[in-house]
Amino acid sequence: MRAFRLFRRHPVATAGTFSGGTIAPSGVSIVSFMGTMAQLNTAGAAAKLVSVTATMGGKALTFVVGAPDFVNVDFNAKFPTGLSGTLAIVKA
């Protein structure tokens, strides 16, 4: 008799998404993003972004794509569960 093991697959994380506008080939664009900070970092790197900026309470907060966690500590603290809003993004 053969024994078979069943393995449960872990759910695949969905990617964060940019919407509501077109990311320009270079310069500044205004788009919306929905997703976690990890998804923002991944999507931003894939889109070759330099940074994204969001506002909270009238204060602009910038997230530097691909930077170490300590660089983005203020941004991450303000959006601990992720983003669902409009961003100004910079692409080199």
C-alpha positions in Angstrom: 0.0 0.0 0.0 1.3 3.4 -0.9 1.1 6.4 1.4 0.5 9.8 -0.1 0.9 13.1 1.6 -1.3 16.0 0.8 0.2 19.4 1.0 -1.8 22.5 1.5 -0.8 25.3 -0.7 -0.3 28.7 0.9 -2.5 31.4 -0.6 -0.5 33.5 -3.1 -0.3 37.1 -2.1 -2.1 39.4 -4.6 -0.1 42.2 -6.1 -0.8 45.8 -5.2 -2.2 47.8 -8.1 -1.7 51.2 -9.5 -4.9 52.7 -11.1 -6.7 55.9 -11.9 -4.0 57.3 -14.2 -1.0 56.5 -16.4 2.6 56.4 -15.0 4.6 58.7 -17.3 7.9 57.3 -18.7 9.7 59.9 -16.5 8.9 62.7 -14.2 6.0 63.0 -11.8 2.6 61.2 -12.1 -0.6 61.2 -10.0 -2.1 57.7 -9.6 -3.9 55.6 -7.0 -2.5 52.6 -5.3 -4.2 49.8 -3.3 -2.1 47.3 -1.4 0.4 46.7 1.4 3.8 48.4 1.9 5.5 45.3 0.7 3.3 45.3 -2.4 4.0 49.0 -2.9 7.7 48.3 -2.8 7.4 45.4 -5.3 5.0 47.3 -7.7 7.2 50.4 -7.4 10.3 48.5 -8.3 8.6 46.8 -11.2 7.5 50.2 -12.5 11.0 51.6 -11.9 9.8 54.3 -9.6 12.1 56.3 -7.4 9.6 57.4 -4.8 5.9 57.7 -4.0 4.4 60.5 -1.8 1.0 60.4 0.0 -0.5 63.0 2.4 -2.0 62.5 5.8 -3.3 65.3 7.9 -1.9 67.8 5.5 1.6 66.4 5.7 3.4 64.9 2.7 5.0 61.6 3.5 7.5 60.0 1.0 8.3 56.3 0.5 11.6 55.6 -1.2 11.2 52.5 -3.4 13.8 49.8 -2.7 15.3 51.6 0.3 16.0 49.9 3.7 13.1 49.8 6.1 14.6 52.5 8.4 14.4 55.0 5.5 10.6 54.5 5.2 9.8 54.1 8.9 7.6 57.3 9.1 5.7 56.3 6.0 5.2 52.7 7.2 4.0 53.9 10.6 1.3 56.1 9.1 0.0 53.4 6.8 0.5 50.2 8.8 -2.3 48.2 7.0 -1.4 49.5 3.5 -2.7 52.1 1.2 -5.9 52.8 -0.7 -5.5 56.3 -2.1 -3.9 58.7 -4.4 -0.1 59.1 -4.7 2.3 61.4 -6.4 5.0 59.2 -7.9 8.4 60.1 -9.3 10.0 58.0 -12.0 13.6 58.7 -13.2 
